[in-house]
Protein backbone atom coordinates (compact mmCIF):
# COMPACT_ATOMS: atom_id res chain seq x y z
CA UNK A 1 0.00 0.00 0.00
CA UNK A 2 1.60 3.27 -1.12
CA UNK A 3 1.58 6.66 0.59
CA UNK A 4 -1.09 8.06 -1.76
CA UNK A 5 -3.54 5.26 -0.87
CA UNK A 6 -2.99 5.78 2.87
CA UNK A 7 -3.55 9.52 2.53
CA UNK A 8 -6.76 8.96 0.56
CA UNK A 9 -8.13 6.56 3.18
CA UNK A 10 -7.54 8.90 6.11
CA UNK A 11 -10.82 10.86 5.71
CA UNK A 12 -12.74 7.56 5.49
CA UNK A 13 -11.07 6.28 8.66
CA UNK A 14 -11.94 9.50 10.48
CA UNK A 15 -15.59 9.13 9.43
CA UNK A 16 -15.69 5.53 10.68
CA UNK A 17 -14.19 6.53 14.04
CA UNK A 18 -16.61 9.46 14.18
CA UNK A 19 -19.48 6.97 14.04
CA UNK A 20 -17.94 4.52 16.52
CA UNK A 21 -16.93 6.99 19.24
CA UNK A 22 -20.48 8.35 19.93
CA UNK A 23 -21.80 4.76 20.03
CA UNK A 24 -19.08 3.79 22.54
CA UNK A 25 -19.88 6.91 24.56
CA UNK A 26 -23.55 5.91 24.76
CA UNK A 27 -22.67 2.38 25.90
CA UNK A 28 -20.31 3.77 28.53
CA UNK A 29 -23.00 6.19 29.72
CA UNK A 30 -25.55 3.37 30.06
CA UNK A 31 -23.04 1.26 32.00
CA UNK A 32 -22.37 4.11 34.42
CA UNK A 33 -26.13 4.65 34.90
CA UNK A 34 -26.70 0.95 35.57
CA UNK A 35 -23.77 0.51 37.97
CA UNK A 36 -25.42 1.92 41.11
CA UNK A 37 -28.80 0.08 40.72
CA UNK A 38 -26.99 -3.23 40.07
CA UNK A 39 -24.78 -2.71 43.14
CA UNK A 40 -27.84 -1.93 45.31
CA UNK A 41 -29.68 -5.03 44.04
CA UNK A 42 -26.62 -7.20 44.73
CA UNK A 43 -26.28 -5.97 48.33
CA UNK A 44 -30.05 -6.22 48.81
CA UNK A 45 -30.11 -9.86 47.62
CA UNK A 46 -27.08 -10.70 49.74
CA UNK A 47 -28.67 -9.25 52.89
CA UNK A 48 -31.87 -11.22 52.25
CA UNK A 49 -30.07 -14.52 51.56
CA UNK A 50 -28.01 -14.29 54.77
CA UNK A 51 -31.17 -13.78 56.81
CA UNK A 52 -29.93 -10.51 58.30
CA UNK A 53 -33.37 -8.98 57.69
CA UNK A 54 -36.66 -10.90 57.71
CA UNK A 55 -38.31 -11.38 54.32
CA UNK A 56 -41.53 -10.03 55.81
CA UNK A 57 -39.74 -6.74 56.38
CA UNK A 58 -37.52 -6.73 53.27
CA UNK A 59 -38.09 -9.42 50.63
CA UNK A 60 -35.23 -10.13 48.24
CA UNK A 61 -35.29 -8.94 44.60
CA UNK A 62 -35.83 -12.55 43.49
CA UNK A 63 -38.90 -12.84 45.77
CA UNK A 64 -40.28 -9.62 44.27
CA UNK A 65 -39.72 -10.89 40.72
CA UNK A 66 -41.51 -14.16 41.58
CA UNK A 67 -44.45 -12.24 43.08
CA UNK A 68 -44.66 -10.06 39.95
CA UNK A 69 -44.62 -13.19 37.78
CA UNK A 70 -47.45 -14.80 39.76
CA UNK A 71 -49.54 -11.62 39.57
CA UNK A 72 -48.88 -11.40 35.83
CA UNK A 73 -49.87 -14.96 34.91
CA UNK A 74 -53.02 -14.68 37.03
CA UNK A 75 -54.00 -11.47 35.18
CA UNK A 76 -54.44 -9.59 38.45
CA UNK A 77 -51.53 -7.24 37.79
CA UNK A 78 -52.87 -6.00 34.44
CA UNK A 79 -56.35 -5.49 35.90
CA UNK A 80 -54.99 -3.23 38.64
CA UNK A 81 -52.53 -1.48 36.31
CA UNK A 82 -55.25 -0.71 33.75
CA UNK A 83 -57.47 0.87 36.40
CA UNK A 84 -54.60 2.99 37.77
CA UNK A 85 -53.44 4.20 34.35
CA UNK A 86 -57.00 5.22 33.42
CA UNK A 87 -57.41 7.24 36.62
CA UNK A 88 -53.99 8.88 36.35
CA UNK A 89 -54.47 9.75 32.66
CA UNK A 90 -57.99 11.13 33.13
CA UNK A 91 -56.98 13.18 36.18
CA UNK A 92 -53.83 14.48 34.50
CA UNK A 93 -55.60 15.54 31.30
CA UNK A 94 -58.35 17.29 33.26
CA UNK A 95 -56.08 19.02 35.77
CA UNK A 96 -53.25 19.92 33.38
CA UNK A 97 -55.69 21.14 30.73
CA UNK A 98 -57.47 23.49 33.14
CA UNK A 99 -54.10 24.54 34.61
CA UNK A 100 -52.78 25.45 31.15
CA UNK A 101 -55.84 27.55 30.31
CA UNK A 102 -55.82 29.27 33.71
CA UNK A 103 -52.07 29.92 33.50
CA UNK A 104 -52.45 31.50 30.05
CA UNK A 105 -55.34 33.67 31.21
CA UNK A 106 -53.50 34.87 34.32
CA UNK A 107 -50.21 35.30 32.46
CA UNK A 108 -51.75 37.58 29.83
CA UNK A 109 -53.89 39.70 32.13
CA UNK A 110 -52.98 41.45 35.39
CA UNK A 111 -56.67 41.91 36.17
CA UNK A 112 -57.26 38.17 35.86
CA UNK A 113 -54.18 37.61 38.03
CA UNK A 114 -55.62 39.83 40.77
CA UNK A 115 -58.89 37.89 40.75
CA UNK A 116 -57.67 34.29 40.38
CA UNK A 117 -54.07 33.95 41.54
CA UNK A 118 -54.40 34.68 45.30
CA UNK A 119 -57.12 32.03 45.68
CA UNK A 120 -55.22 29.48 43.58
CA UNK A 121 -52.03 29.99 45.58
CA UNK A 122 -53.96 29.45 48.80
CA UNK A 123 -55.54 26.24 47.51
CA UNK A 124 -52.14 25.02 46.25
CA UNK A 125 -50.86 24.63 49.81
CA UNK A 126 -53.67 22.29 50.90
CA UNK A 127 -52.43 18.65 51.04
CA UNK A 128 -54.23 15.85 49.19
CA UNK A 129 -55.00 13.97 52.38
CA UNK A 130 -56.70 17.03 53.86
CA UNK A 131 -59.27 17.28 51.06
CA UNK A 132 -59.75 13.53 50.46
CA UNK A 133 -62.58 13.23 53.07
CA UNK A 134 -64.39 16.19 51.45
CA UNK A 135 -64.13 14.63 48.00
CA UNK A 136 -65.64 11.41 49.38
CA UNK A 137 -68.54 13.36 50.96
CA UNK A 138 -69.18 15.40 47.82
CA UNK A 139 -68.62 12.81 45.08
CA UNK A 140 -68.85 9.43 46.81
CA UNK A 141 -66.48 6.47 46.50
CA UNK A 142 -66.75 6.20 42.70
CA UNK A 143 -64.28 7.14 40.01
CA UNK A 144 -65.32 10.82 40.02
CA UNK A 145 -63.80 11.59 43.41
CA UNK A 146 -60.55 9.79 42.52
CA UNK A 147 -60.12 11.50 39.15
CA UNK A 148 -60.87 14.94 40.63
CA UNK A 149 -58.35 14.39 43.43
CA UNK A 150 -55.67 13.48 40.87
CA UNK A 151 -56.69 16.49 38.76
CA UNK A 152 -56.21 18.75 41.79
CA UNK A 153 -52.58 17.66 42.06
CA UNK A 154 -51.95 17.90 38.31
CA UNK A 155 -53.45 21.41 38.02
CA UNK A 156 -50.97 23.48 40.04
CA UNK A 157 -47.59 22.65 38.43
CA UNK A 158 -48.89 23.45 34.93
CA UNK A 159 -50.68 26.59 36.13
CA UNK A 160 -47.65 27.99 37.98
CA UNK A 161 -45.12 27.17 35.25
CA UNK A 162 -47.33 28.52 32.45
CA UNK A 163 -47.81 31.76 34.37
CA UNK A 164 -44.07 32.07 35.10
CA UNK A 165 -43.17 31.21 31.51
CA UNK A 166 -45.41 33.89 30.03
CA UNK A 167 -44.31 36.56 32.52
CA UNK A 168 -40.69 35.57 31.95
CA UNK A 169 -40.67 36.57 28.27
CA UNK A 170 -37.99 39.20 27.61
CA UNK A 171 -39.61 42.63 27.34
CA UNK A 172 -37.14 43.62 24.63
CA UNK A 173 -38.71 41.08 22.30
CA UNK A 174 -41.95 43.05 22.47
CA UNK A 175 -40.07 46.13 21.28
CA UNK A 176 -38.88 44.13 18.28
CA UNK A 177 -42.43 42.87 17.66
CA UNK A 178 -43.71 46.45 17.73
CA UNK A 179 -41.10 47.55 15.18
CA UNK A 180 -42.07 44.61 12.92
CA UNK A 181 -45.78 45.53 13.36
CA UNK A 182 -46.76 42.13 14.76
CA UNK A 183 -50.48 41.63 15.34
CA UNK A 184 -51.66 40.37 18.75
CA UNK A 185 -52.06 36.87 17.32
CA UNK A 186 -48.49 36.88 15.96
CA UNK A 187 -47.17 38.09 19.31
CA UNK A 188 -48.86 35.15 21.01
CA UNK A 189 -47.93 32.43 18.48
CA UNK A 190 -44.47 33.61 17.39
CA UNK A 191 -43.20 35.32 20.53
CA UNK A 192 -44.93 34.46 23.80
CA UNK A 193 -45.75 30.76 23.37
CA UNK A 194 -42.29 29.73 22.03
CA UNK A 195 -40.57 31.70 24.82
CA UNK A 196 -42.83 30.22 27.51
CA UNK A 197 -42.73 26.67 26.10
CA UNK A 198 -39.72 25.44 28.17
CA UNK A 199 -41.47 26.44 31.41
CA UNK A 200 -44.78 24.92 30.25
CA UNK A 201 -43.14 21.59 29.41
CA UNK A 202 -41.38 21.59 32.79
CA UNK A 203 -44.78 22.13 34.38
CA UNK A 204 -46.18 19.15 32.45
CA UNK A 205 -43.35 16.94 33.74
CA UNK A 206 -44.02 18.03 37.32
CA UNK A 207 -47.75 17.60 36.76
CA UNK A 208 -47.30 13.98 35.66
CA UNK A 209 -45.38 13.29 38.87
CA UNK A 210 -48.09 14.97 40.92
CA UNK A 211 -50.75 12.88 39.14
CA UNK A 212 -49.03 9.65 40.22
CA UNK A 213 -48.71 10.93 43.79
CA UNK A 214 -52.37 11.86 43.78
CA UNK A 215 -53.23 8.42 42.43
CA UNK A 216 -51.84 6.73 45.55
CA UNK A 217 -54.01 8.90 47.79
CA UNK A 218 -57.03 8.45 45.51
CA UNK A 219 -56.78 4.67 45.58
CA UNK A 220 -56.82 4.65 49.36
CA UNK A 221 -60.37 6.06 49.16
CA UNK A 222 -62.34 2.83 49.19
CA UNK A 223 -61.04 1.39 45.91
CA UNK A 224 -61.63 -2.19 44.84
CA UNK A 225 -58.96 -2.18 42.12
CA UNK A 226 -55.81 -0.34 41.19
CA UNK A 227 -52.13 -0.58 42.15
CA UNK A 228 -52.70 1.42 45.35
CA UNK A 229 -55.52 -0.93 46.37
CA UNK A 230 -53.33 -3.96 45.56
CA UNK A 231 -50.59 -2.60 47.82
CA UNK A 232 -52.98 -1.88 50.70
CA UNK A 233 -54.54 -5.33 50.41
CA UNK A 234 -51.08 -6.93 50.40
CA UNK A 235 -50.06 -4.92 53.48
CA UNK A 236 -52.98 -6.31 55.47
CA UNK A 237 -51.74 -9.87 54.80
CA UNK A 238 -48.03 -8.96 55.25
CA UNK A 239 -47.27 -9.72 51.58
CA UNK A 240 -44.41 -7.25 51.46
CA UNK A 241 -43.16 -8.60 48.13
CA UNK A 242 -46.43 -7.50 46.46
CA UNK A 243 -46.11 -4.08 48.09
CA UNK A 244 -42.68 -3.76 46.46
CA UNK A 245 -44.16 -4.84 43.11
CA UNK A 246 -46.59 -1.92 43.37
CA UNK A 247 -43.82 0.53 44.31
CA UNK A 248 -41.68 -0.60 41.38
CA UNK A 249 -44.64 -0.32 39.00
CA UNK A 250 -45.27 3.26 40.10
CA UNK A 251 -41.59 4.03 39.56
CA UNK A 252 -41.38 2.39 36.12
CA UNK A 253 -44.60 3.88 34.71
CA UNK A 254 -43.71 7.28 36.18
CA UNK A 255 -40.27 7.13 34.56
CA UNK A 256 -41.75 6.12 31.19
CA UNK A 257 -44.20 9.02 31.18
CA UNK A 258 -41.43 11.43 32.20
CA UNK A 259 -39.21 10.11 29.38
CA UNK A 260 -42.01 10.68 26.87
CA UNK A 261 -42.23 14.33 27.91
CA UNK A 262 -38.44 14.66 27.66
CA UNK A 263 -38.57 13.34 24.08
CA UNK A 264 -41.31 15.88 23.38
CA UNK A 265 -39.11 18.61 24.89
CA UNK A 266 -36.20 17.70 22.62
CA UNK A 267 -38.42 17.85 19.54
CA UNK A 268 -40.19 21.09 20.39
CA UNK A 269 -37.15 22.89 21.82
CA UNK A 270 -34.60 22.03 19.13
CA UNK A 271 -34.15 25.75 18.51
CA UNK A 272 -32.81 26.29 22.03
CA UNK A 273 -29.08 26.84 22.40
CA UNK A 274 -28.63 26.17 26.11
CA UNK A 275 -25.91 24.73 28.34
CA UNK A 276 -26.00 20.91 28.13
CA UNK A 277 -23.63 20.13 30.98
CA UNK A 278 -20.09 18.72 30.88
CA UNK A 279 -18.60 15.24 30.93
Secondary structure, DSSP 8 states (H G I E B T S, - for coil): --HHHHHHHHHHHHHHHHHHHHHHHHHHHHHHHHHHHHHHHHHHHHHHHTTSS-TTTS--HHHHHHHHHHHHHHTHHHHHHHHHHHHHHHHHHHHHHHHHHHHHHHHH-HHHHHHHHHHHHHHHTS-HHHHHHHHHHHHTTSHHHHHHHHHHHHHHHHHHHHHHHHHTS-HHHHHHHHHTT--HHHIIIIIIHHHHHHHHHHHHHHHHHHHHHHHHHHTTTT-SSSHHHHHHHHHHTT-HHHHHHHHHHHHHHHHHHHHHHHHHHHHHTTT--------
